[in-house]
Each structure stands twice: as structure tokens, then as C-alpha cells.
């Protein structure tokens, strides 16, 4: 792996960690938050809006995943 590839991977990991933190703060459990955070096709705002609209974390995860 080149230096550039390593730096890109590190940046992706930082973004995923930040997304997971935001999802946990919104109300998802750590495991579910990590799973959603790794999925680039899942919009973070949609994931958090589901919870703020009254959807349970379990149901929201079923919808998103």
C-alpha cells in the first residue's frame, strides 16, 4: 500500500469514527452505530432524523440496513 493509499484509508477511518459517534449520540447502540457509519450509502442526517422523529433505534436500523 502506498503512502497516499494509507493516508486515504486513515481519513476514511476518521470519518467513520466521527459518524459512529454522531449516531451513538443520536441514540443508536455502539454496534449499530458502527455498522451504519461504515456504510457510505446511508445518509447520516436521515439516520439521525429517524430517531428524532420518534422511530426506535431498532426500527430505524431495520429501515436503513
ROVEXSE-891504 format. One line per 8 residues: number of its first residue (from 1); their letters; for each residue y negated, x negated, z negated of C-alpha. Coordinates in Angstrom, 1 decimal, padded with zeros to 4 digits. Layout:
N
NUM) A) Y,X,Z  ...
END
This chain:
65
1) XXXXXXXX) 000.0,000.0,000.0  -003.4,-001.4,001.0  -006.3,-001.6,-001.4  -008.1,001.3,000.4  -005.0,003.5,000.0  -004.7,002.6,-003.7  -008.4,003.5,-004.2  -008.0,006.8,-002.4
9) XXXXXXXX) -004.9,007.6,-004.5  -006.8,006.8,-007.7  -009.6,009.0,-006.6  -007.2,011.9,-005.9  -005.7,011.5,-009.3  -009.1,011.6,-011.0  -010.0,014.8,-009.2  -006.6,016.4,-010.1
17) XXXXXXXX) -007.1,015.4,-013.7  -010.6,017.0,-013.7  -009.3,020.1,-012.1  -006.5,020.4,-014.6  -009.0,020.0,-017.4  -011.1,022.8,-016.0  -008.1,025.0,-015.6  -007.0,024.4,-019.2
25) XXXXXXXX) -010.5,025.2,-020.4  -010.4,028.4,-018.5  -007.1,029.4,-020.2  -004.1,028.1,-018.3  -001.4,026.2,-020.2  -001.3,022.5,-019.6  001.8,022.6,-017.3  000.5,025.4,-015.2
33) XXXXXXXX) -003.0,023.8,-015.0  -001.4,020.5,-013.8  000.6,022.3,-011.2  -002.4,024.3,-009.9  -004.6,021.2,-010.0  -002.3,019.2,-007.7  -002.4,022.0,-005.0  -005.4,021.3,-002.7
41) XXXXXXXX) -004.9,024.7,-001.1  -005.7,026.6,-004.3  -009.4,027.1,-004.8  -010.5,026.2,-008.4  -013.1,028.9,-008.6  -010.6,031.6,-007.5  -008.1,030.3,-010.2  -010.7,030.5,-012.9
49) XXXXXXXX) -012.2,033.7,-011.7  -008.9,035.5,-012.0  -008.8,034.7,-015.7  -012.4,035.6,-016.3  -011.8,038.9,-014.6  -009.1,039.8,-017.2  -006.0,038.6,-015.4  -003.4,036.9,-017.7
57) XXXXXXXX) -002.7,033.3,-017.1  000.9,034.1,-016.3  000.0,036.7,-013.7  -002.7,034.5,-012.2  -000.2,031.7,-011.8  002.2,034.0,-010.0  -000.6,035.1,-007.7  -001.7,031.5,-007.0
65) X) 001.6,029.8,-006.8
END
